[in-house]
Structures are given as structure tokens and as C-alpha cells.
């Protein structure tokens, strides 16, 4: 369970806070109205480098020649076979 810890408790409960972070993930440390977040390096790396499951990385990578070749190969798909729809 994520728990909110008071920053002044950090020294006396340091091991508990670390174990809680390992077991439950992100922990919040508070001092007055300021909040600090304690998270594992794995969680931190995941925030820095999120994994996307889309094709954005391919966007804009084709040359004009490659784009024209792709579009020309698709041109047959725009033809409608009139006999097929009768």
C-alpha cells in the first residue's frame, strides 16, 4: 500500500520507507505543504522512457521516392470491379 510519510520520520523509518517503496511502489514524503516522491529507479526509468505501441517512430522516415512507390502500388486498390458488385 502506498503510504504518505512525514519527512521528519525519514530518519527513524528509513528502512521501512525503502521496503515499502520496493514492495508497493511510489511513496510520498511530506514536509508541511511540500511533497516529495520516492520511487524506484525502474519506475523512474519507465517515466523517462515510456513504451509506445504505435507507429509514430516511422512517421516521416520515407523518402519522396519511397512514398511515391508505395502510393503507386496502392493505386490498384482504388479500382472498383463493376462485375463483382452485380
C-alpha positions, 0 to 999 in steps of 0.5 A, spaced: 500 500 500 502 506 498 503 510 504 504 518 505 510 519 510 512 525 514 519 527 512 521 528 519 520 520 520 525 519 514 530 518 519 527 513 524 523 509 518 528 509 513 528 502 512 521 501 512 520 507 507 525 503 502 521 496 503 515 499 502 517 503 496 520 496 493 514 492 495 508 497 493 511 502 489 511 510 489 511 513 496 510 520 498 514 524 503 511 530 506 514 536 509 508 541 511 505 543 504 511 540 500 511 533 497 516 529 495 516 522 491 520 516 492 520 511 487 524 506 484 529 507 479 525 502 474 519 506 475 523 512 474 526 509 468 519 507 465 517 515 466 523 517 462 522 512 457 515 510 456 513 504 451 509 506 445 505 501 441 504 505 435 507 507 429 509 514 430 517 512 430 516 511 422 512 517 421 516 521 416 522 516 415 520 515 407 523 518 402 519 522 396 521 516 392 519 511 397 512 514 398 511 515 391 512 507 390 508 505 395 502 510 393 503 507 386 502 500 388 496 502 392 493 505 386 490 498 384 486 498 390 482 504 388 479 500 382 472 498 383 470 491 379 463 493 376 462 485 375 463 483 382 458 488 385 452 485 380 
